[in-house]
Amino acid sequence: MILPIKPQVYDLVAHYEPRADFALSAGIRTAVRQLAKRYTRATWMTGAHAGRPTMHTDMKGISVGTRIEISRLALRPKSRVALVADIFRLFIEAAEKGIASGPIERLAVRFPRAAKRAEARKPVREAFEEVFGSTCCFYRVDPHSLLIGRAVIHQPVINHLREDGPYHSDHQPRVEKVQNELNRQPGRYEGYRYFVELLFTPGQHPEVTFCYSGEKPDRLIEVTMRQKTEEHLVFLPSREVEADPDRFVSLSDYDHGARRFGNVAFMQEGLIRWIDREWLPLVYLFMDDNFQPMMDQTYTWGELFKRQQHSDFAPRASRGSSTFLDLCIEQTTDRNLVVRDGKSYRLHPGFLEAQHVTYYQLGQYDKRLSG
């Protein structure tokens, strides 16, 4: 049996955290060459980078950061995961052996039409999950370039729009107030982790409980926080949090998930897109009086314009603006929330699967847990 040959080139880059005392010494150059002997593969003159790892340095203020670039040519679909996983192991090895300037800060991949080719992204995702042991997502830089990172899933986009999920804007100022207090006096609160416990029953208003965990409770911390923010901290042993981590959300994640201002990040098929909240009024035009999305309903431009004129979600000054409607259509269709159907428009078939998320680069994901 002859396996099909379907060449696919992946250009991969790992950026490492900068360090003020890093220098590309002769010893490091030798170590890079030794890595190259083990990881070099022929790319047949394809790809943006060579088939062998090359290290570059980037100045970041007074610090020096490194990046390793390499391309991989996979001739057959079945070989793609193994080849990409091999590169991820190279990136990790460079950090663990002190060859790079620090831990991995972010990863990037490039190949033609990367943002539209879910099947071509799949081997990269599977390789990432195999090597790093966690799910990954992709953030679109341009049509051909993606950042590889992680995402915290808050709730479906439809629940965010209706504000009937576990993340509610009523609690966002409370979370922000606690965060500000923790940042104002970090020495007083060090040694513990702070988060919220979600208390949510569908159809009811969500509640949150502020918690902190560590070896033993600290009454001074609880009293100080109550005096400064009027919030009561509940102590939980670390083992209880580790036993059921899905019950708890970091303060920064809840803050991002409950905001009703700024851009909205959402994920479809593992791809992260951003949209300014200003353009979301169009999506409400495809909902009925009970705010249920009408997935099969289509509207012409003229019908959407009439609905916009009477919509409570469109800014009052823009309800009679045809330009505003055109911009909303442009922005939402470009991000796969709305699709064109002949001369009409409707919600994208995958709209209900879209998840409201917070995207983190690889090096930021674990750091968020400190706040």
Order of alpha helices (4+ residues) and beta strands (2+ residues): beta-alpha-beta-beta-alpha-beta-alpha-beta-beta-alpha-alpha-alpha-beta-beta-alpha-beta-alpha-beta-alpha-beta-beta-alpha-beta-alpha-alpha-beta-beta-beta-alpha
